Amino acid sequence: MGVKSTRAQTTYTDGIITYKAVLQGQDVEMKEYFSADSVANVFSAGPANIKLLTDANHEFFALLVDISAFAIKKAAIYSPDEIKAAMNDFPAITFSPGTETKQISGFNCT
């Protein structure tokens, strides 16, 4: 009798992802709120609360900075050329199946 297996893929159309990153040597916890049409990434760096906003097609990008301790609020909206230049600076990433398996938040991952 052969081995049978199944695979299930859950699709999430909206939710929140929380992860940790290092920004300029500082540990930062980021929260990414996503929906089918947009993404908001929220984090703090020192006294600043920062929000990065973009639509699903990356045709709009805004940066909002709030430094309440100094009563400073700033916003930057990127032009289409600035967005294109930033997207071109991202590294090309390719994915390939591996052999390592691990359970992450109750999901069996390879």
LUMDREN-773189 format. One record per residue: residue number from 1; residue in three letters; x negated, y negated, z negated of N, C-alpha, C in turn. Coordinates in nm, 4 decimals. Example, Ala and Ser with C-alpha at 12.3 -4.5 7.8 and 13.67 -1.06 7.14 Angstrom:
REM LUMDREN-773189
(nuse 1 ALA (-1.3190 0.5690 -0.7800) (-1.2300 0.4500 -0.7800) (-1.3200 0.3300 -0.7800)),
(nuse 2 SER (-1.2850 0.2250 -0.7080) (-1.3670 0.1060 -0.7140) (-1.2900 -0.0030 -0.7870)),
This chain:
REM LUMDREN-773189
(nuse 1 MET (-0.0836 0.1167 0.0000) (0.0000 0.0000 0.0000) (-0.0887 -0.1239 0.0000)),
(nuse 2 GLY (-0.0623 -0.2161 0.0924) (-0.1434 -0.3374 0.1046) (-0.1087 -0.4398 -0.0022)),
(nuse 3 VAL (-0.1974 -0.5337 -0.0190) (-0.1761 -0.6418 -0.1147) (-0.0915 -0.7493 -0.0486)),
(nuse 4 LYS (0.0133 -0.7909 -0.1155) (0.0995 -0.8967 -0.0640) (0.0745 -1.0235 -0.1439)),
(nuse 5 SER (0.0776 -1.1347 -0.0763) (0.0627 -1.2611 -0.1476) (0.1543 -1.3648 -0.0843)),
(nuse 6 THR (0.1861 -1.4631 -0.1609) (0.2669 -1.5737 -0.1114) (0.2005 -1.7035 -0.1521)),
(nuse 7 ARG (0.2358 -1.8078 -0.0814) (0.1841 -1.9397 -0.1142) (0.3020 -2.0351 -0.1209)),
(nuse 8 ALA (0.2992 -2.1202 -0.2170) (0.4043 -2.2209 -0.2305) (0.3381 -2.3575 -0.2341)),
(nuse 9 GLN (0.3971 -2.4501 -0.1655) (0.3464 -2.5868 -0.1660) (0.4587 -2.6786 -0.2118)),
(nuse 10 THR (0.4343 -2.7517 -0.3159) (0.5322 -2.8477 -0.3639) (0.4978 -2.9831 -0.3054)),
(nuse 11 THR (0.5950 -3.0494 -0.2475) (0.5743 -3.1820 -0.1919) (0.6299 -3.2849 -0.2881)),
(nuse 12 TYR (0.5474 -3.3805 -0.3214) (0.5895 -3.4891 -0.4085) (0.6038 -3.6148 -0.3242)),
(nuse 13 THR (0.7206 -3.6779 -0.3280) (0.7426 -3.7992 -0.2499) (0.7237 -3.9244 -0.3339)),
(nuse 14 ASP (0.7243 -3.9106 -0.4655) (0.6942 -4.0233 -0.5524) (0.6478 -3.9707 -0.6863)),
(nuse 15 GLY (0.5718 -4.0533 -0.7571) (0.5229 -4.0122 -0.8877) (0.4085 -4.0992 -0.9346)),
(nuse 16 ILE (0.3385 -4.0500 -1.0358) (0.2250 -4.1208 -1.0954) (0.1092 -4.0225 -1.1084)),
(nuse 17 ILE (-0.0075 -4.0658 -1.0669) (-0.1300 -3.9880 -1.0839) (-0.2207 -4.0689 -1.1759)),
(nuse 18 THR (-0.2719 -4.0059 -1.2796) (-0.3658 -4.0725 -1.3692) (-0.5012 -4.0032 -1.3564)),
(nuse 19 TYR (-0.6054 -4.0811 -1.3356) (-0.7392 -4.0237 -1.3238) (-0.8424 -4.1221 -1.3766)),
(nuse 20 LYS (-0.9611 -4.0702 -1.4008) (-1.0702 -4.1533 -1.4522) (-1.1736 -4.1711 -1.3426)),
(nuse 21 ALA (-1.2330 -4.2900 -1.3404) (-1.3352 -4.3228 -1.2419) (-1.4422 -4.4079 -1.3100)),
(nuse 22 VAL (-1.5513 -4.4286 -1.2411) (-1.6570 -4.5168 -1.2891) (-1.6663 -4.6333 -1.1916)),
(nuse 23 LEU (-1.6451 -4.7541 -1.2428) (-1.6544 -4.8754 -1.1628) (-1.7678 -4.9603 -1.2166)),
(nuse 24 GLN (-1.8689 -4.9798 -1.1368) (-1.9856 -5.0590 -1.1765) (-2.0374 -5.0163 -1.3131)),
(nuse 25 GLY (-2.0467 -4.8840 -1.3344) (-2.1006 -4.8284 -1.4568) (-2.0041 -4.8224 -1.5741)),
(nuse 26 GLN (-1.8808 -4.8673 -1.5554) (-1.7813 -4.8687 -1.6635) (-1.6762 -4.7609 -1.6386)),
(nuse 27 ASP (-1.6487 -4.6780 -1.7402) (-1.5423 -4.5777 -1.7290) (-1.4073 -4.6489 -1.7258)),
(nuse 28 VAL (-1.3249 -4.6119 -1.6286) (-1.1958 -4.6770 -1.6097) (-1.0895 -4.5697 -1.5898)),
(nuse 29 GLU (-0.9748 -4.5844 -1.6586) (-0.8612 -4.4963 -1.6334) (-0.7690 -4.5665 -1.5347)),
(nuse 30 MET (-0.7393 -4.4986 -1.4259) (-0.6545 -4.5553 -1.3220) (-0.5214 -4.4829 -1.3184)),
(nuse 31 LYS (-0.4154 -4.5587 -1.2940) (-0.2825 -4.5014 -1.2726) (-0.2402 -4.5403 -1.1325)),
(nuse 32 GLU (-0.2041 -4.4406 -1.0551) (-0.1610 -4.4640 -0.9180) (-0.0137 -4.4272 -0.9063)),
(nuse 33 TYR (0.0676 -4.5269 -0.8807) (0.2113 -4.5090 -0.8620) (0.2345 -4.4979 -0.7124)),
(nuse 34 PHE (0.2971 -4.3891 -0.6681) (0.3153 -4.3715 -0.5245) (0.4590 -4.3367 -0.4908)),
(nuse 35 SER (0.4987 -4.3791 -0.3724) (0.6281 -4.3424 -0.3152) (0.6045 -4.3171 -0.1669)),
(nuse 36 ALA (0.7082 -4.2847 -0.0950) (0.6928 -4.2527 0.0467) (0.6427 -4.3720 0.1283)),
(nuse 37 ASP (0.6674 -4.4937 0.0796) (0.6312 -4.6100 0.1598) (0.5233 -4.6994 0.1006)),
(nuse 38 SER (0.4766 -4.6740 -0.0225) (0.3771 -4.7631 -0.0811) (0.3018 -4.6979 -0.1966)),
(nuse 39 VAL (0.1907 -4.7647 -0.2336) (0.1068 -4.7189 -0.3440) (0.0643 -4.8408 -0.4253)),
(nuse 40 ALA (0.0675 -4.8280 -0.5572) (0.0147 -4.9305 -0.6469) (-0.0851 -4.8631 -0.7395)),
(nuse 41 ASN (-0.2078 -4.9112 -0.7400) (-0.3117 -4.8586 -0.8272) (-0.3354 -4.9628 -0.9358)),
(nuse 42 VAL (-0.3231 -4.9225 -1.0636) (-0.3313 -5.0149 -1.1757) (-0.4424 -4.9700 -1.2701)),
(nuse 43 PHE (-0.5287 -5.0662 -1.3097) (-0.6344 -5.0347 -1.4053) (-0.6824 -5.1618 -1.4724)),
(nuse 44 SER (-0.7585 -5.1448 -1.5801) (-0.8180 -5.2578 -1.6520) (-0.9684 -5.2483 -1.6409)),
(nuse 45 ALA (-1.0308 -5.3642 -1.6255) (-1.1766 -5.3739 -1.6227) (-1.2132 -5.4918 -1.7117)),
(nuse 46 GLY (-1.2679 -5.4619 -1.8291) (-1.2922 -5.5684 -1.9256) (-1.1602 -5.6320 -1.9622)),
(nuse 47 PRO (-1.1530 -5.7658 -1.9618) (-1.0275 -5.8317 -1.9983) (-0.9272 -5.8405 -1.8836)),
(nuse 48 ALA (-0.9650 -5.7944 -1.7655) (-0.8797 -5.8089 -1.6472) (-0.7894 -5.6873 -1.6268)),
(nuse 49 ASN (-0.6631 -5.7132 -1.5979) (-0.5694 -5.6104 -1.5533) (-0.5571 -5.6273 -1.4023)),
(nuse 50 ILE (-0.5837 -5.5204 -1.3293) (-0.5944 -5.5275 -1.1840) (-0.4926 -5.4352 -1.1195)),
(nuse 51 LYS (-0.4281 -5.4829 -1.0132) (-0.3339 -5.4031 -0.9350) (-0.3751 -5.4110 -0.7887)),
(nuse 52 LEU (-0.3833 -5.2959 -0.7250) (-0.4077 -5.2861 -0.5820) (-0.2797 -5.2346 -0.5183)),
(nuse 53 LEU (-0.2257 -5.3061 -0.4232) (-0.0987 -5.2696 -0.3600) (-0.1192 -5.2477 -0.2116)),
(nuse 54 THR (-0.0610 -5.1400 -0.1577) (-0.0687 -5.1146 -0.0141) (0.0549 -5.0388 0.0310)),
(nuse 55 ASP (0.0857 -5.0518 0.1584) (0.1950 -4.9730 0.2140) (0.1388 -4.8396 0.2645)),
(nuse 56 ALA (0.2250 -4.7476 0.2991) (0.1828 -4.6123 0.3372) (0.0938 -4.6106 0.4613)),
(nuse 57 ASN (0.1119 -4.7060 0.5502) (0.0325 -4.7098 0.6741) (-0.0906 -4.7981 0.6628)),
(nuse 58 HIS (-0.1170 -4.8516 0.5456) (-0.2312 -4.9402 0.5204) (-0.2327 -5.0609 0.6142)),
(nuse 59 GLU (-0.1140 -5.1134 0.6427) (-0.1043 -5.2346 0.7233) (-0.0938 -5.3584 0.6341)),
(nuse 60 PHE (-0.0745 -5.3377 0.5046) (-0.0662 -5.4461 0.4070) (-0.1512 -5.4075 0.2868)),
(nuse 61 PHE (-0.2277 -5.5036 0.2345) (-0.3074 -5.4776 0.1148) (-0.3159 -5.6059 0.0339)),
(nuse 62 ALA (-0.2878 -5.5952 -0.0956) (-0.2980 -5.7095 -0.1856) (-0.3712 -5.6677 -0.3123)),
(nuse 63 LEU (-0.4449 -5.7619 -0.3670) (-0.5188 -5.7442 -0.4913) (-0.4662 -5.8485 -0.5892)),
(nuse 64 LEU (-0.4183 -5.8034 -0.7057) (-0.3671 -5.8934 -0.8090) (-0.4526 -5.8791 -0.9335)),
(nuse 65 VAL (-0.4987 -5.9901 -0.9886) (-0.5826 -5.9886 -1.1081) (-0.5180 -6.0778 -1.2137)),
(nuse 66 ASP (-0.5018 -6.0241 -1.3340) (-0.4438 -6.0982 -1.4451) (-0.5407 -6.0911 -1.5626)),
(nuse 67 ILE (-0.5929 -6.2062 -1.6025) (-0.6809 -6.2142 -1.7192) (-0.6086 -6.3001 -1.8219)),
(nuse 68 SER (-0.5227 -6.2351 -1.8992) (-0.4354 -6.3045 -1.9939) (-0.5136 -6.3858 -2.0967)),
(nuse 69 ALA (-0.6281 -6.3350 -2.1415) (-0.7061 -6.4042 -2.2437) (-0.7488 -6.5438 -2.1993)),
(nuse 70 PHE (-0.7587 -6.5650 -2.0677) (-0.8013 -6.6946 -2.0145) (-0.6907 -6.7609 -1.9325)),
(nuse 71 ALA (-0.5699 -6.7066 -1.9394) (-0.4547 -6.7600 -1.8651) (-0.4865 -6.7736 -1.7155)),
(nuse 72 ILE (-0.5494 -6.6685 -1.6603) (-0.5862 -6.6690 -1.5177) (-0.5093 -6.5589 -1.4465)),
(nuse 73 LYS (-0.4451 -6.5977 -1.3365) (-0.3797 -6.5008 -1.2492) (-0.4207 -6.5355 -1.1064)),
(nuse 74 LYS (-0.4717 -6.4366 -1.0342) (-0.5159 -6.4570 -0.8965) (-0.4587 -6.3466 -0.8085)),
(nuse 75 ALA (-0.4352 -6.3797 -0.6828) (-0.3869 -6.2814 -0.5853) (-0.4636 -6.3021 -0.4556)),
(nuse 76 ALA (-0.4948 -6.1915 -0.3903) (-0.5588 -6.1961 -0.2583) (-0.4815 -6.1028 -0.1670)),
(nuse 77 ILE (-0.4440 -6.1531 -0.0515) (-0.3764 -6.0715 0.0489) (-0.4711 -6.0596 0.1671)),
(nuse 78 TYR (-0.5019 -5.9378 0.2024) (-0.5978 -5.9121 0.3090) (-0.5330 -5.9324 0.4458)),
(nuse 79 SER (-0.6116 -5.9847 0.5391) (-0.5651 -5.9986 0.6773) (-0.5768 -5.8628 0.7463)),
(nuse 80 PRO (-0.5092 -5.8439 0.8591) (-0.5240 -5.7169 0.9315) (-0.6698 -5.6844 0.9672)),
(nuse 81 ASP (-0.7496 -5.7862 1.0036) (-0.8907 -5.7619 1.0361) (-0.9703 -5.7184 0.9129)),
(nuse 82 GLU (-0.9400 -5.7776 0.7966) (-1.0084 -5.7388 0.6731) (-0.9718 -5.5958 0.6332)),
(nuse 83 ILE (-0.8459 -5.5590 0.6519) (-0.8028 -5.4221 0.6213) (-0.8744 -5.3235 0.7129)),
(nuse 84 LYS (-0.8804 -5.3548 0.8415) (-0.9474 -5.2664 0.9381) (-1.0951 -5.2507 0.9026)),
(nuse 85 ALA (-1.1622 -5.3597 0.8682) (-1.3036 -5.3532 0.8311) (-1.3236 -5.2677 0.7064)),
(nuse 86 ALA (-1.2363 -5.2832 0.6072) (-1.2474 -5.2035 0.4844) (-1.2242 -5.0559 0.5132)),
(nuse 87 MET (-1.1251 -5.0251 0.5969) (-1.0965 -4.8848 0.6304) (-1.2137 -4.8222 0.7056)),
(nuse 88 ASN (-1.2816 -4.9000 0.7891) (-1.3971 -4.8486 0.8630) (-1.5159 -4.8211 0.7718)),
(nuse 89 ASP (-1.5212 -4.8868 0.6551) (-1.6307 -4.8661 0.5610) (-1.6144 -4.7405 0.4759)),
(nuse 90 PHE (-1.4926 -4.6831 0.4729) (-1.4714 -4.5609 0.3957) (-1.5493 -4.4460 0.4594)),
(nuse 91 PRO (-1.6070 -4.3595 0.3777) (-1.6783 -4.2441 0.4343) (-1.5798 -4.1450 0.4977)),
(nuse 92 ALA (-1.6280 -4.0766 0.6000) (-1.5465 -3.9714 0.6622) (-1.5551 -3.8476 0.5728)),
(nuse 93 ILE (-1.4408 -3.7941 0.5364) (-1.4366 -3.6781 0.4473) (-1.3723 -3.5623 0.5221)),
(nuse 94 THR (-1.4364 -3.4465 0.5156) (-1.3784 -3.3267 0.5745) (-1.3591 -3.2240 0.4632)),
(nuse 95 PHE (-1.2566 -3.1453 0.4768) (-1.2247 -3.0441 0.3771) (-1.2353 -2.9067 0.4410)),
(nuse 96 SER (-1.2833 -2.8120 0.3628) (-1.2877 -2.6735 0.4098) (-1.2553 -2.5837 0.2904)),
(nuse 97 PRO (-1.1933 -2.4692 0.3178) (-1.1566 -2.3793 0.2080) (-1.2800 -2.3278 0.1342)),
(nuse 98 GLY (-1.2677 -2.3158 0.0035) (-1.3759 -2.2618 -0.0776) (-1.3342 -2.1287 -0.1375)),
(nuse 99 THR (-1.4172 -2.0768 -0.2239) (-1.3871 -1.9484 -0.2873) (-1.3578 -1.9639 -0.4360)),
(nuse 100 GLU (-1.3906 -2.0805 -0.4937) (-1.3671 -2.1029 -0.6360) (-1.2171 -2.1180 -0.6621)),
(nuse 101 THR (-1.1703 -2.0584 -0.7700) (-1.0308 -2.0741 -0.8107) (-1.0277 -2.1338 -0.9502)),
(nuse 102 LYS (-0.9257 -2.2164 -0.9751) (-0.9128 -2.2821 -1.1046) (-0.7681 -2.3211 -1.1244)),
(nuse 103 GLN (-0.7216 -2.3147 -1.2481) (-0.5855 -2.3598 -1.2774) (-0.5943 -2.5037 -1.3279)),
(nuse 104 ILE (-0.5205 -2.5924 -1.2608) (-0.5193 -2.7342 -1.2948) (-0.3751 -2.7733 -1.3192)),
(nuse 105 SER (-0.3448 -2.8167 -1.4412) (-0.2095 -2.8579 -1.4797) (-0.1051 -2.7543 -1.4410)),
(nuse 106 GLY (-0.1372 -2.6281 -1.4599) (-0.0421 -2.5215 -1.4321) (-0.0387 -2.4762 -1.2873)),
(nuse 107 PHE (-0.1168 -2.5405 -1.1989) (-0.1218 -2.5006 -1.0584) (-0.2454 -2.4162 -1.0334)),
(nuse 108 ASN (-0.2281 -2.3034 -0.9644) (-0.3431 -2.2205 -0.9269) (-0.4047 -2.2807 -0.8022)),
(nuse 109 CYS (-0.5297 -2.3214 -0.8130) (-0.5963 -2.3933 -0.7032) (-0.7160 -2.3152 -0.6523)),
(nuse 110 THR (-0.7422 -2.3287 -0.5233) (-0.8627 -2.2715 -0.4616) (-0.9472 -2.3851 -0.4102)),
